[in-house]
């Protein structure tokens, strides 16, 4: 089709985001979606940092040599990620009143995705525009999908990878050093990139639906409602990964002082009689204080 995709913006990013959206739509929303929240914010930051580091090899390695193209791809990758992070938390600051750590990491990932298809084709200044504009596309896509409540995308996979990859392909048609519109191009590259990205969306969604249908014939694709309410960790691994937040409602395995001693482990299972109640004991004699007893004066 004549598209320019340096490191897999269509075949990796658009396809993964679109497939995630299609699969989430087919599976349906979680039963207790409203009660869900991030379990470990430090791990979000740690994971985002590791992902950023790994993207150095992902984009830089797509040059297949330690040469100028590799160096350019690494430079534009870092510039775009930083620009997108700043843009995302700026939007949060304006609309919500304060930036968040999850927003910062989401912005960084958005920038990494945006620059992937054009990392070796744009200059660092162009990467600044790709990251900032792409982040705007991703952040408003994420907010819009949450308001529309079309699909239960807990990690904003479609907004970051699907929309981000699509935006990167389009922005490449503007910022490409050779054929971009900003540098005197005739718009042909933009049209080709748009067509290639659109084809990637349709192909990924269709193939995902077919694979889901075939697998559904031979296996169950979703845990039972009871297992979902109790918590998948407790049912699959006999252990609550986050004891204070695992499960919902009457099926909850949340830890309390009364149930902490009887919490299931890898070697034990909950007693069918339920958690032990704390023993009732009479207060010690020394604990009784007579109302008529006066303190001793020293």
N, C-alpha and C positions, 0 to 999 in steps of 0.2 A: 504493500500500500504506500510505501515511501515515507512512512513516519520516522521520526528520529526519537529514539528511546535509549538513553545512555545506559541505564542500570536497571531496567525492568519496571518502570512506572506503570505500564499497562499489564504486563504478564504477571506481575507480582502484586503491586499495590491495588490497582483497580480490581483485579480478579479476586483478591482476598477480601477486600471491603464489600464488593458486590455479593460474593458467595456468603459472607457472614450475614448480610442483610436478608438474602433469600432464605437461608437456613433458619434464622431467627423468626422470620415471618411464618415459615412452615411449622416450626415447633410451637410457637405461641409464647405468650408472656409468662413470667414466673407468677406463682400463686400469691406470694406476699411481696410483690414488687415494691409497694410503697414503704415497706419496713427495711428495705435493703440500703446499705450505706458502705462506703469504703472501709475495709477491715484493718488496713495497716498503711497509713500515710507514709511513714519512713520507707517502706518497701516500694511504694510508688516512685519516690524520688530515686531510690537505689536502682530500681529496674529501668527507669528512664535514663539514668546516667550510663548504665551498662549498654543500653540500646544505642545511645548516642555514640559511645565508643565503638561499638560493633559496626555502626553505619560507616565508620571510616574505612573499614575493609570492604564493606558492601559496595559503596560507590567508588572508592579509590581503586579497588581491585577490578572493577569493570573495565578499566583501561587495559588490563591484561599485560601490563608492563610497568616498571618503576620509571616513568618518564614524565614529561611535562603535562600530559593529559591526566595522569594519575594525581599529580600535585594540584592541578586546577580543580579536579573533582573533589578532592579533600577540602580545599579552601572554600569552595562554594557550598559544600555540605555544611561546614561549621557556621559560615556566615548566614545561610538561610535558616538554620535551626535557631540561632541566636535571635535573628530578626523576628521569626515567628513566635518565639517565646515572649519577647517584649510586646509584640502586638496582641497576643492572647491575653496577657495579664492587664494590658492597657484597656482592652474591651471590658474585662471584668471590673476593673477599677471604675470605669465610667458607668456601666450598667448596674453593677451590684454594690459598689461602694468600697470594695477591697479585693485585691488579688488573692489567689489561692495557690498552694503548692501543686495541687492536681492540675490546675489551669496552666501553670508554668510548664509542667511536664507534658501536658497535652499539646501545648503550643510548640514545644521542642520537637515532639514526634511529628506534628503536622508539618513543620518546616523540613524535617528530614524526608518525609514522603513527597512534599511539593518539589523538592530539588532533584529527586531521584531520576526522573526521565530526562533532565537537561543538565545534570551536574557537570558534564564535560563539554557542554556547548555554550555556556554563558560565562561572563566574567563575574568577579566578586560583587561589583556594584549591581549587576543584573540579578545576582543571587539574593541580594538584599531585597529587591522588589519582589522576586518570586516568593521568598519566605514570608514577607509582610502581607502581600495580597493573598497568597494561598492560605495564610492563617485566618484572615478575615472570612474567606469562603468556608473554612472548616468550623470555625467557632459559631458562625451563624447557622450553619447546617446542623450542628449538634444541638443548639438551642431550639431551632425550628422543629427538629424531629421529636424532641422531648415535649414540646407544646402540642404538636399534632398527635403524639402518642400512637404513631403508626406501627412501631415495632419495639420490642424490648431489647434494645442494644445497650447492655450495661456498661460496656467499655468504649462506646462511641467508635466502634471499629469502622462502620461505614462512613461516618463523618470524617474521620481522620484518614483512613486508607483509601476508601472509595472516592470520596469527594476530593481528598488531597491529591491522589494520583491523577484524577481527571483535571483538576486545576493546574497541576504541574505540567501536564501535556499541553494544555491550552496556553499557559504562560510561556512555555518553551517556544511557541510560535511567535511570541512578541520579543523575547529577550535573546533568542539564538543569535550568536555573533555572525553567522554566515547568512541565514535566511530569515531572521526575525523581522517583523514589521518595523520595530524601532530602529533597526540598522539598515533600512532600505529594502527589505524583502517585499515580494509581491503578494504575500498572503497565501501562497500555495502550501507552504509548510504548515501554516495554521489550519488550513482546511484538511490536510492529510492527518495531522495530529488529532483533530476533532473527530474525524471519521474513524481513526484507529481506536481512540478511547471509547467512542460509542459502541463500536463492535465488541470491544472487550467487556463492556457492561452487559450487553445482550448475551454474548456467548457464555460468560461466567454464570449469570443467573439461570440460563436454560440448562446448562450442564449440571449445576448444583441441584436443581429441581429433579432432574432425571436420576442422579445418583441417590438422592434422598428417597425417591419413590422406590427404587430397586432395593435399597437397604431396608426400607420399612416393611417390605414383603417378608424378609427372613429374620428380622430382629426388631426388638423394641427400641425406639429412638429417644425415648424420654423416660426418666425415672417415674415411679408411681407417685401419686399425690401425697400419700402418707410419708414416703421417703423424702420427698421434697420439703414437706413441712417440718419433719424431724431434723433434716439436715443431711446432705449427701455424705459429708465426711463421716458422720456417726454410723451410717448404714454401710458404706463401702469400706471403711477403714477401722471401724469400732473405736473411733477417737474423734472428739470434737476439736478441730484445729484452733478455733477461737471460742473457748468455753463460755465466755460471758455474752456472746452474741449469736451462738449457734441455734438455729431453729426459730420457730415463730409460734405464737399463740399457745394453745393448750398442749401442743406437741413439743414445745420448746425444751431444749436441753441446756438452757442458760444456767450457769453456775450460781448458786446462792450459798450462804454459809451453811444452810441445812443440807444441801446436796453435794457440797464439795468433797466430803469424805467418801461418798458412794459414786462419784463420777466414773463412767466407764473408761477403761484403758485398753491397750492392745491385748491384754491377757484376761480381762474381765469383761462381763456384760452387765447391764443394769439388772437389778433384782426384780423379778416379776411383781413383788409386793410393793415396789416403789421405794423412794428414798427413806432412810431411817429418820424418824422424828427425833429431835433432841430430847434426851432424857430429862425428866422432871425431877428435881431434887429439892429438898427442903433447905432453906438458907441455914448457914451455920449459926451457932449460938452467938458467936462474936459479931455476926452481921446485924443482929437485932439491936436497935438503939431505943431505949425507953424515952418516951416523950417527956417524962419528968426528970430524966437524968441530966444533971448540969455538968458542964465541963469543969475540970479541976483547974483551980487558979494556981499559977506558979509565982 
